Amino acid sequence: MGGATVQDQSEDRRHGLRHDALLGFLGFFAGIAVLQAIINVFRPEPLVWPAALALVLVIATVAVWRARRR
């Protein structure tokens, strides 16, 4: 038969849930990092690392999101 087995469907669902969990984790921390980077801009001597961390997390979030859409 040409249909997918129950095991294949279960594996696909598990894979999708793993991507969703990773996307939620990255999205949450990317949001916190962006907020911290914005607050950092208003300090008398802003640091570079909060913006760099926010950039890395946002790029990772977008990459996981795009991979999930495929």
C-alpha positions as CSV (number, residue, x, y, z in Angstrom):
1,M,0.0,0.0,0.0
2,G,1.1,3.6,-0.6
3,G,-0.1,5.1,2.7
4,A,2.1,6.2,5.6
5,T,2.2,3.9,8.6
6,V,1.1,4.9,12.0
7,Q,4.8,4.9,13.1
8,D,5.7,7.3,10.3
9,Q,2.9,9.7,11.3
10,S,3.9,9.5,14.9
11,E,7.5,10.3,14.0
12,D,6.5,13.2,11.9
13,R,4.3,14.6,14.7
14,R,7.2,14.1,17.2
15,H,9.5,15.9,14.9
16,G,7.0,18.8,14.5
17,L,6.5,19.1,18.2
18,R,10.3,19.2,18.7
19,H,10.5,22.1,16.2
20,D,7.6,23.9,17.9
21,A,9.3,23.6,21.3
22,L,12.6,24.9,20.0
23,L,10.8,27.7,18.3
24,G,9.0,28.7,21.5
25,F,12.2,28.5,23.5
26,L,14.2,30.6,21.0
27,G,11.3,33.1,20.5
28,F,10.9,33.7,24.2
29,F,14.5,34.3,24.9
30,A,14.9,36.4,21.7
31,G,12.1,38.6,22.9
32,I,13.7,39.0,26.3
33,A,17.1,39.7,24.7
34,V,15.6,42.4,22.3
35,L,13.9,44.1,25.3
36,Q,17.3,44.0,27.2
37,A,19.1,45.5,24.1
38,I,16.5,48.3,23.9
39,I,16.8,49.1,27.6
40,N,20.6,49.0,27.2
41,V,20.5,51.7,24.5
42,F,19.2,54.2,27.1
43,R,22.1,53.6,29.5
44,P,24.9,56.2,29.7
45,E,27.5,53.7,28.4
46,P,25.7,51.0,26.4
47,L,27.3,47.7,25.9
48,V,27.5,45.7,22.7
49,W,26.9,42.2,23.9
50,P,23.1,42.6,24.6
51,A,22.5,43.7,21.0
52,A,24.8,40.9,19.7
53,L,23.0,38.3,21.8
54,A,19.6,39.6,20.6
55,L,20.8,39.4,17.0
56,V,22.0,35.8,17.3
57,L,18.7,34.7,19.0
58,V,16.5,36.5,16.4
59,I,18.5,34.9,13.5
60,A,18.2,31.5,15.2
61,T,14.5,31.9,15.7
62,V,13.9,32.9,12.1
63,A,16.0,30.0,10.9
64,V,14.0,27.5,12.9
65,W,10.7,29.1,11.9
66,R,11.7,28.9,8.2
67,A,12.9,25.3,8.6
68,R,9.5,24.4,10.2
69,R,7.6,25.9,7.3
70,R,9.4,23.6,4.8
